[in-house]
C-alpha cells in the first residue's frame, strides 16, 4: 500500500463484487501551520482529499456528495473511464452535482498500476485553487515488489488573505482562489516544518510519488541521493529509458514516480527548488513546499 503522510485513505465497502466509496465535497478548515488555518474546500474533511487505492480489474462505485455552496463534479485524472463518468459537465454528458445532491461515478479500473489524481472539473479556476483534489493510486497485484517504502505527496499552493507579507499569525483565514499571489505552498496540506517527515531505514528501496493539480510547476529536488524516474502520469517507463536525476519538474496535471536507495544516512531536505516556494508568506526561514527524508 501507499502512504500519504498527513492524509488518510478513503475507506470502502465491498458489496456484490463492487468497491463502494463515498467522497464528500465540503468546506474544510485545514491547519497548514500550527494554529494557522485556511477556509478551503476539500473532501471528507481533508485538503487534499483522502487517497483512493484500488487494483486493476476492480469495479468501483464512488458516490460524490456535494455539501458545497455551488455545483461541482469530479474528474478522474489520467484514468480511462466512460465519457459519462469523466466529470466535465460543460463538455461531456457527465452531470454537474448540485448542492445537496450526489452522483454515483461507477467504472472498471482498466489502467495498469500507476499514480493518478482526482479533482473537481466544474468552476475549475475557483474550486481547484480552493483545494479540491486528491490522489488516486492503482496498486499492483504483484506482491514481489522491491520497494520497502512507498509515499505519495500532493503539491498545492494557496493565496491566503488577511496576512501582511512575512506575517505568520495564528488564526483562520480565507483564500483568494483567483489570485496568483501565492504565499503558502503545501505538501499534503501542510507547510514545512509542520509536515510529517518521510521516514526510511538505511538499505531500503524507497518510492516517492508526486502529484500537482494547481497553477505553478514545482521542480522537486532531493539532497544526498540520486533517484530514477520510474513512471510518468501513471505510466511505467521502460527500465532502459529511465533517467537518473536529483530534481524533477512537476507541472500542473502531472504525476511522477521516482525510486532511490536509502544509502546515505542523515536528515535530508526534499523541496521545491523555486526560492519563494520554500517560504511561509515570504518569511526568510525555510518553510513552504519542503519536507525531510529522515533516517530512523
TORKOL-4160 file (C-alpha; in steps of 0.2 Angstrom, whole numbers, padded with zeros to 4 digits, m for minus):
296
<pt num="1" X="0000" Y="0000" Z="0000"/>
<pt num="2" X="0005" Y="0018" Z="m0002"/>
<pt num="3" X="0007" Y="0030" Z="0012"/>
<pt num="4" X="0001" Y="0048" Z="0011"/>
<pt num="5" X="0008" Y="0057" Z="0026"/>
<pt num="6" X="m0005" Y="0069" Z="0035"/>
<pt num="7" X="m0019" Y="0062" Z="0024"/>
<pt num="8" X="m0030" Y="0047" Z="0027"/>
<pt num="9" X="m0035" Y="0034" Z="0014"/>
<pt num="10" X="m0054" Y="0034" Z="0008"/>
<pt num="11" X="m0062" Y="0018" Z="0016"/>
<pt num="12" X="m0074" Y="0007" Z="0005"/>
<pt num="13" X="m0087" Y="m0006" Z="0007"/>
<pt num="14" X="m0086" Y="m0022" Z="m0004"/>
<pt num="15" X="m0103" Y="m0027" Z="m0010"/>
<pt num="16" X="m0108" Y="m0039" Z="m0024"/>
<pt num="17" X="m0091" Y="m0038" Z="m0032"/>
<pt num="18" X="m0091" Y="m0019" Z="m0031"/>
<pt num="19" X="m0080" Y="m0007" Z="m0020"/>
<pt num="20" X="m0091" Y="0007" Z="m0014"/>
<pt num="21" X="m0083" Y="0023" Z="m0009"/>
<pt num="22" X="m0091" Y="0039" Z="m0003"/>
<pt num="23" X="m0082" Y="0056" Z="m0006"/>
<pt num="24" X="m0090" Y="0071" Z="0001"/>
<pt num="25" X="m0086" Y="0088" Z="m0006"/>
<pt num="26" X="m0087" Y="0101" Z="0008"/>
<pt num="27" X="m0080" Y="0117" Z="0016"/>
<pt num="28" X="m0064" Y="0112" Z="0026"/>
<pt num="29" X="m0054" Y="0121" Z="0039"/>
<pt num="30" X="m0036" Y="0115" Z="0036"/>
<pt num="31" X="m0022" Y="0118" Z="0048"/>
<pt num="32" X="m0007" Y="0122" Z="0037"/>
<pt num="33" X="0005" Y="0128" Z="0051"/>
<pt num="34" X="0002" Y="0126" Z="0070"/>
<pt num="35" X="m0013" Y="0137" Z="0074"/>
<pt num="36" X="m0014" Y="0144" Z="0056"/>
<pt num="37" X="m0030" Y="0138" Z="0047"/>
<pt num="38" X="m0037" Y="0141" Z="0030"/>
<pt num="39" X="m0055" Y="0141" Z="0025"/>
<pt num="40" X="m0054" Y="0130" Z="0009"/>
<pt num="41" X="m0064" Y="0116" Z="0000"/>
<pt num="42" X="m0059" Y="0098" Z="0001"/>
<pt num="43" X="m0066" Y="0081" Z="0003"/>
<pt num="44" X="m0071" Y="0071" Z="0019"/>
<pt num="45" X="m0064" Y="0085" Z="0030"/>
<pt num="46" X="m0047" Y="0085" Z="0021"/>
<pt num="47" X="m0036" Y="0096" Z="0010"/>
<pt num="48" X="m0030" Y="0087" Z="m0001"/>
<pt num="49" X="m0044" Y="0074" Z="m0001"/>
<pt num="50" X="m0042" Y="0056" Z="0006"/>
<pt num="51" X="m0031" Y="0044" Z="m0005"/>
<pt num="52" X="m0041" Y="0032" Z="m0015"/>
<pt num="53" X="m0032" Y="0015" Z="m0018"/>
<pt num="54" X="m0038" Y="0002" Z="m0030"/>
<pt num="55" X="m0032" Y="m0013" Z="m0041"/>
<pt num="56" X="m0033" Y="m0016" Z="m0060"/>
<pt num="57" X="m0049" Y="m0025" Z="m0063"/>
<pt num="58" X="m0058" Y="m0018" Z="m0048"/>
<pt num="59" X="m0076" Y="m0011" Z="m0052"/>
<pt num="60" X="m0079" Y="0004" Z="m0041"/>
<pt num="61" X="m0094" Y="0015" Z="m0037"/>
<pt num="62" X="m0088" Y="0032" Z="m0030"/>
<pt num="63" X="m0103" Y="0042" Z="m0023"/>
<pt num="64" X="m0099" Y="0060" Z="m0023"/>
<pt num="65" X="m0110" Y="0070" Z="m0011"/>
<pt num="66" X="m0110" Y="0089" Z="m0013"/>
<pt num="67" X="m0110" Y="0099" Z="0003"/>
<pt num="68" X="m0103" Y="0115" Z="m0006"/>
<pt num="69" X="m0112" Y="0131" Z="m0009"/>
<pt num="70" X="m0111" Y="0128" Z="m0028"/>
<pt num="71" X="m0112" Y="0114" Z="m0041"/>
<pt num="72" X="m0097" Y="0103" Z="m0043"/>
<pt num="73" X="m0090" Y="0087" Z="m0051"/>
<pt num="74" X="m0076" Y="0075" Z="m0050"/>
<pt num="75" X="m0063" Y="0071" Z="m0064"/>
<pt num="76" X="m0053" Y="0055" Z="m0063"/>
<pt num="77" X="m0037" Y="0062" Z="m0069"/>
<pt num="78" X="m0027" Y="0050" Z="m0081"/>
<pt num="79" X="m0040" Y="0036" Z="m0079"/>
<pt num="80" X="m0048" Y="0029" Z="m0095"/>
<pt num="81" X="m0067" Y="0029" Z="m0090"/>
<pt num="82" X="m0083" Y="0030" Z="m0100"/>
<pt num="83" X="m0087" Y="0048" Z="m0106"/>
<pt num="84" X="m0102" Y="0050" Z="m0094"/>
<pt num="85" X="m0091" Y="0046" Z="m0079"/>
<pt num="86" X="m0076" Y="0058" Z="m0084"/>
<pt num="87" X="m0083" Y="0073" Z="m0074"/>
<pt num="88" X="m0083" Y="0088" Z="m0086"/>
<pt num="89" X="m0101" Y="0093" Z="m0087"/>
<pt num="90" X="m0098" Y="0108" Z="m0098"/>
<pt num="91" X="m0092" Y="0097" Z="m0112"/>
<pt num="92" X="m0097" Y="0079" Z="m0108"/>
<pt num="93" X="m0113" Y="0070" Z="m0104"/>
<pt num="94" X="m0107" Y="0069" Z="m0086"/>
<pt num="95" X="m0118" Y="0079" Z="m0075"/>
<pt num="96" X="m0114" Y="0093" Z="m0063"/>
<pt num="97" X="m0119" Y="0089" Z="m0045"/>
<pt num="98" X="m0130" Y="0102" Z="m0037"/>
<pt num="99" X="m0128" Y="0107" Z="m0019"/>
<pt num="100" X="m0136" Y="0094" Z="m0008"/>
<pt num="101" X="m0136" Y="0081" Z="m0022"/>
<pt num="102" X="m0125" Y="0066" Z="m0026"/>
<pt num="103" X="m0119" Y="0057" Z="m0041"/>
<pt num="104" X="m0113" Y="0039" Z="m0042"/>
<pt num="105" X="m0097" Y="0038" Z="m0053"/>
<pt num="106" X="m0095" Y="0019" Z="m0057"/>
<pt num="107" X="m0082" Y="0011" Z="m0069"/>
<pt num="108" X="m0070" Y="m0003" Z="m0070"/>
<pt num="109" X="m0051" Y="0000" Z="m0067"/>
<pt num="110" X="m0044" Y="m0003" Z="m0084"/>
<pt num="111" X="m0027" Y="0006" Z="m0082"/>
<pt num="112" X="m0012" Y="m0003" Z="m0076"/>
<pt num="113" X="m0004" Y="0001" Z="m0059"/>
<pt num="114" X="0001" Y="0019" Z="m0058"/>
<pt num="115" X="m0001" Y="0036" Z="m0049"/>
<pt num="116" X="m0016" Y="0047" Z="m0054"/>
<pt num="117" X="m0026" Y="0060" Z="m0046"/>
<pt num="118" X="m0045" Y="0066" Z="m0044"/>
<pt num="119" X="m0051" Y="0084" Z="m0044"/>
<pt num="120" X="m0065" Y="0095" Z="m0047"/>
<pt num="121" X="m0069" Y="0100" Z="m0065"/>
<pt num="122" X="m0083" Y="0112" Z="m0063"/>
<pt num="123" X="m0079" Y="0131" Z="m0060"/>
<pt num="124" X="m0061" Y="0124" Z="m0060"/>
<pt num="125" X="m0051" Y="0141" Z="m0058"/>
<pt num="126" X="m0060" Y="0143" Z="m0041"/>
<pt num="127" X="m0063" Y="0125" Z="m0035"/>
<pt num="128" X="m0046" Y="0118" Z="m0038"/>
<pt num="129" X="m0037" Y="0133" Z="m0030"/>
<pt num="130" X="m0049" Y="0131" Z="m0015"/>
<pt num="131" X="m0041" Y="0113" Z="m0013"/>
<pt num="132" X="m0052" Y="0101" Z="m0021"/>
<pt num="133" X="m0041" Y="0086" Z="m0026"/>
<pt num="134" X="m0033" Y="0070" Z="m0020"/>
<pt num="135" X="m0023" Y="0055" Z="m0025"/>
<pt num="136" X="m0030" Y="0040" Z="m0035"/>
<pt num="137" X="m0017" Y="0026" Z="m0034"/>
<pt num="138" X="m0019" Y="0010" Z="m0044"/>
<pt num="139" X="m0009" Y="m0004" Z="m0035"/>
<pt num="140" X="m0001" Y="m0019" Z="m0042"/>
<pt num="141" X="m0007" Y="m0037" Z="m0038"/>
<pt num="142" X="0012" Y="m0042" Z="m0038"/>
<pt num="143" X="0017" Y="m0043" Z="m0020"/>
<pt num="144" X="0035" Y="m0046" Z="m0025"/>
<pt num="145" X="0040" Y="m0028" Z="m0026"/>
<pt num="146" X="0057" Y="m0022" Z="m0021"/>
<pt num="147" X="0050" Y="m0006" Z="m0014"/>
<pt num="148" X="0050" Y="m0005" Z="0005"/>
<pt num="149" X="0043" Y="0012" Z="0007"/>
<pt num="150" X="0030" Y="0020" Z="m0004"/>
<pt num="151" X="0024" Y="0038" Z="m0002"/>
<pt num="152" X="0013" Y="0050" Z="m0011"/>
<pt num="153" X="0015" Y="0069" Z="m0010"/>
<pt num="154" X="0002" Y="0081" Z="m0016"/>
<pt num="155" X="0009" Y="0098" Z="m0021"/>
<pt num="156" X="m0003" Y="0113" Z="m0018"/>
<pt num="157" X="m0002" Y="0132" Z="m0017"/>
<pt num="158" X="m0014" Y="0145" Z="m0009"/>
<pt num="159" X="m0017" Y="0163" Z="m0008"/>
<pt num="160" X="m0021" Y="0166" Z="0010"/>
<pt num="161" X="m0029" Y="0183" Z="0013"/>
<pt num="162" X="m0028" Y="0194" Z="0028"/>
<pt num="163" X="m0010" Y="0192" Z="0032"/>
<pt num="164" X="0004" Y="0205" Z="0029"/>
<pt num="165" X="0019" Y="0199" Z="0020"/>
<pt num="166" X="0031" Y="0190" Z="0032"/>
<pt num="167" X="0017" Y="0188" Z="0045"/>
<pt num="168" X="0013" Y="0171" Z="0052"/>
<pt num="169" X="m0001" Y="0175" Z="0065"/>
<pt num="170" X="m0012" Y="0160" Z="0072"/>
<pt num="171" X="m0030" Y="0162" Z="0066"/>
<pt num="172" X="m0042" Y="0156" Z="0052"/>
<pt num="173" X="m0040" Y="0164" Z="0035"/>
<pt num="174" X="m0050" Y="0165" Z="0019"/>
<pt num="175" X="m0042" Y="0160" Z="0002"/>
<pt num="176" X="m0041" Y="0171" Z="m0014"/>
<pt num="177" X="m0043" Y="0157" Z="m0027"/>
<pt num="178" X="m0042" Y="0169" Z="m0042"/>
<pt num="179" X="m0026" Y="0177" Z="m0036"/>
<pt num="180" X="m0009" Y="0172" Z="m0042"/>
<pt num="181" X="0000" Y="0180" Z="m0027"/>
<pt num="182" X="0003" Y="0163" Z="m0019"/>
<pt num="183" X="0010" Y="0165" Z="m0002"/>
<pt num="184" X="0009" Y="0147" Z="0006"/>
<pt num="185" X="0015" Y="0131" Z="m0003"/>
<pt num="186" X="0010" Y="0114" Z="0005"/>
<pt num="187" X="0014" Y="0096" Z="0004"/>
<pt num="188" X="m0001" Y="0085" Z="0008"/>
<pt num="189" X="m0010" Y="0101" Z="0015"/>
<pt num="190" X="0004" Y="0107" Z="0027"/>
<pt num="191" X="0019" Y="0119" Z="0026"/>
<pt num="192" X="0036" Y="0115" Z="0032"/>
<pt num="193" X="0041" Y="0112" Z="0047"/>
<pt num="194" X="0023" Y="0106" Z="0051"/>
<pt num="195" X="0024" Y="0092" Z="0038"/>
<pt num="196" X="0027" Y="0074" Z="0043"/>
<pt num="197" X="0045" Y="0068" Z="0038"/>
<pt num="198" X="0047" Y="0054" Z="0025"/>
<pt num="199" X="0054" Y="0040" Z="0037"/>
<pt num="200" X="0066" Y="0027" Z="0029"/>
<pt num="201" X="0079" Y="0015" Z="0035"/>
<pt num="202" X="0096" Y="0013" Z="0028"/>
<pt num="203" X="0097" Y="0000" Z="0014"/>
<pt num="204" X="0078" Y="0002" Z="0010"/>
<pt num="205" X="0072" Y="0005" Z="m0008"/>
<pt num="206" X="0060" Y="0020" Z="m0007"/>
<pt num="207" X="0047" Y="0026" Z="m0020"/>
<pt num="208" X="0040" Y="0044" Z="m0019"/>
<pt num="209" X="0025" Y="0048" Z="m0030"/>
<pt num="210" X="0022" Y="0066" Z="m0034"/>
<pt num="211" X="0006" Y="0074" Z="m0040"/>
<pt num="212" X="0002" Y="0093" Z="m0044"/>
<pt num="213" X="m0016" Y="0099" Z="m0048"/>
<pt num="214" X="m0013" Y="0118" Z="m0046"/>
<pt num="215" X="m0006" Y="0133" Z="m0055"/>
<pt num="216" X="0013" Y="0133" Z="m0054"/>
<pt num="217" X="0026" Y="0119" Z="m0059"/>
<pt num="218" X="0037" Y="0113" Z="m0045"/>
<pt num="219" X="0055" Y="0107" Z="m0048"/>
<pt num="220" X="0056" Y="0095" Z="m0033"/>
<pt num="221" X="0074" Y="0092" Z="m0028"/>
<pt num="222" X="0081" Y="0079" Z="m0016"/>
<pt num="223" X="0098" Y="0081" Z="m0006"/>
<pt num="224" X="0111" Y="0067" Z="m0004"/>
<pt num="225" X="0104" Y="0055" Z="m0016"/>
<pt num="226" X="0101" Y="0052" Z="m0034"/>
<pt num="227" X="0084" Y="0044" Z="m0040"/>
<pt num="228" X="0077" Y="0035" Z="m0055"/>
<pt num="229" X="0061" Y="0042" Z="m0063"/>
<pt num="230" X="0051" Y="0026" Z="m0065"/>
<pt num="231" X="0034" Y="0032" Z="m0070"/>
<pt num="232" X="0026" Y="0047" Z="m0078"/>
<pt num="233" X="0007" Y="0051" Z="m0077"/>
<pt num="234" X="0004" Y="0034" Z="m0071"/>
<pt num="235" X="0013" Y="0025" Z="m0085"/>
<pt num="236" X="0028" Y="0015" Z="m0081"/>
<pt num="237" X="0044" Y="0020" Z="m0090"/>
<pt num="238" X="0054" Y="0005" Z="m0098"/>
<pt num="239" X="0070" Y="0002" Z="m0087"/>
<pt num="240" X="0082" Y="0006" Z="m0101"/>
<pt num="241" X="0074" Y="0023" Z="m0104"/>
<pt num="242" X="0074" Y="0029" Z="m0086"/>
<pt num="243" X="0083" Y="0045" Z="m0081"/>
<pt num="244" X="0094" Y="0046" Z="m0066"/>
<pt num="245" X="0091" Y="0063" Z="m0058"/>
<pt num="246" X="0090" Y="0073" Z="m0042"/>
<pt num="247" X="0077" Y="0086" Z="m0047"/>
<pt num="248" X="0061" Y="0083" Z="m0057"/>
<pt num="249" X="0049" Y="0097" Z="m0063"/>
<pt num="250" X="0031" Y="0093" Z="m0059"/>
<pt num="251" X="0020" Y="0103" Z="m0070"/>
<pt num="252" X="0001" Y="0106" Z="m0067"/>
<pt num="253" X="m0008" Y="0090" Z="m0071"/>
<pt num="254" X="0007" Y="0078" Z="m0070"/>
<pt num="255" X="0012" Y="0064" Z="m0059"/>
<pt num="256" X="0029" Y="0056" Z="m0057"/>
<pt num="257" X="0036" Y="0041" Z="m0048"/>
<pt num="258" X="0054" Y="0040" Z="m0043"/>
<pt num="259" X="0064" Y="0027" Z="m0034"/>
<pt num="260" X="0080" Y="0028" Z="m0024"/>
<pt num="261" X="0091" Y="0018" Z="m0012"/>
<pt num="262" X="0092" Y="0024" Z="0006"/>
<pt num="263" X="0111" Y="0023" Z="0006"/>
<pt num="264" X="0116" Y="0040" Z="0014"/>
<pt num="265" X="0110" Y="0041" Z="0032"/>
<pt num="266" X="0105" Y="0058" Z="0039"/>
<pt num="267" X="0091" Y="0071" Z="0038"/>
<pt num="268" X="0090" Y="0076" Z="0020"/>
<pt num="269" X="0079" Y="0091" Z="0013"/>
<pt num="270" X="0067" Y="0087" Z="m0001"/>
<pt num="271" X="0059" Y="0103" Z="m0008"/>
<pt num="272" X="0053" Y="0113" Z="m0022"/>
<pt num="273" X="0068" Y="0122" Z="m0029"/>
<pt num="274" X="0059" Y="0139" Z="m0033"/>
<pt num="275" X="0065" Y="0150" Z="m0019"/>
<pt num="276" X="0049" Y="0158" Z="m0015"/>
<pt num="277" X="0041" Y="0141" Z="m0014"/>
<pt num="278" X="0052" Y="0137" Z="0001"/>
<pt num="279" X="0044" Y="0151" Z="0012"/>
<pt num="280" X="0029" Y="0153" Z="0023"/>
<pt num="281" X="0022" Y="0170" Z="0017"/>
<pt num="282" X="0039" Y="0176" Z="0011"/>
<pt num="283" X="0047" Y="0173" Z="0028"/>
<pt num="284" X="0066" Y="0171" Z="0027"/>
<pt num="285" X="0066" Y="0155" Z="0037"/>
<pt num="286" X="0064" Y="0139" Z="0027"/>
<pt num="287" X="0046" Y="0133" Z="0025"/>
<pt num="288" X="0033" Y="0130" Z="0011"/>
<pt num="289" X="0034" Y="0116" Z="0000"/>
<pt num="290" X="0048" Y="0106" Z="0009"/>
<pt num="291" X="0049" Y="0090" Z="0019"/>
<pt num="292" X="0063" Y="0079" Z="0026"/>
<pt num="293" X="0069" Y="0062" Z="0021"/>
<pt num="294" X="0073" Y="0056" Z="0039"/>
<pt num="295" X="0083" Y="0040" Z="0043"/>
<pt num="296" X="0077" Y="0030" Z="0058"/>
